[in-house]
């Protein structure tokens, strides 16, 4: 297609139409200039991300962090992974944004404006860990379909919002409520308006937790557009896909929510363990709920060389879905021996915890520092890949960094 | 009919004729202006000097839209090999080529994936291109054996300062 001619032939009005907003100072635009939103975009500028982030996919946008970018205790926007199933919604009007609560199990359907949500209900702020269900997918063999996340599809930001529970109590929920499902403003890749890119949810017990929020602020500011502005669900400790972005509607269901990506193999793993590569029927797949125990060494960056005799200070974060991390260890001999790390308590439930240690190396050479977290039920991270599953979810194998003593 | 009346009628016709010509000229001029605007909507030809702001070129030139450099299709990143254009044309409309390239599957799993996209994602019938595309993918992006845990690779060594 003659793309350049198409763009050249376009007018200000049509630019505005595509972008979904009027172009202020449009008349001062230099001739031949194409607005940023229409260019082969620089995703790091567009989403305000660190340029060391890794783009996995540009349609839809998917981008992950590298371990060393996640060193902050509260993850700043620049290191937060981007996971989209569809296209980022266009022309969001926060001033007229509404949230409707409907479904078989509400006493009556009710709609709130964003302002009503903010003024009517008490605000709560929590640090909440969100990890993509497919984080670590790239390591599965045979390979699993989907974005090939390595280690960086996880973060812990500080979210402010109102409790989903408070809103549901205001609406009135029937006794037969089983599940909540969200509906959002994102656009299906085929641009078919009848299709939702994703519409997931969680059982009512998760909906009613203190920490399950309808959030409008991340790290004290408006949520960035790509992360769900102006309103999203935050359900810490569960696959991040439960935390629907660009939230417009929540359905309280009397069945397990059957929206897009709730069924088939999406965000499901075999109910019983299977051999690598085995075919699994849809009815033998179970929905992922809490994420497993996991940790990440965020300092130093893998590849450090240091002089013999020097101690290496390592640090990072550990999390365990709905549970707490009880113990954190490291090994420099591929798991033959483990030493204990200092481990902090979480600032609140479902926030990741910080660990640190001083590592001694006995002699010059190549080392790997492996980190292993154990949750409050005594379950640890495996050093090898955990159970294979068709879509490559839940890889919580130990993270490791390379170190050379010279 | 009297001569006077005939003259009157003749003059009347001349008047109508003049208006008609004028209208045609106006329409013609308007058309020319519109055609010009289509090609040059911001009237930049009427502006004296070029703005000193850098002009950002978008996309490739018409002639190198499907340029291949070092065996790679520049626009999508696909390996240039038989079946590449069929893959570009059928598999990069909804999602980017990056999603295709990072997924390593055998023939059977690609078939199942295509079927899934047709059933749920509005992908069209690929006809005879289906086999061409699958052959291209399994030949150029074969699954690789990773075992239960791979060695660390591509380590960027650096000196750790205090």
Interface residues (C-beta under 8 A of the other chain):
Chain A: X1 X2 X3 X4 X5 X7 X8 X9 X10 X11 X12 X30 X31 X32 X33 X34 X38 X39 X40 X55 X56 X57 X58 X59 X60 X139 X140 X141 X142 X143 X145 X146 X147 X148 X189 X190 X192 X195 X300 X301 X302 X303 X304 X305 X306 X312 X368 X383 X384 X385 X397 X400 X402 X404
Chain B: X38 X39 X41 X42 X44 X47 X50 X51 X53 X55 X56 X58 X59 X60 X61 X62 X65 X92 X94 X95 X96 X98 X99 X102 X103 X104 X105 X109 X113 X121 X122 X143 X145 X146 X147 X148 X149 X150 X152 X155 X156 X157 X158 X159 X160
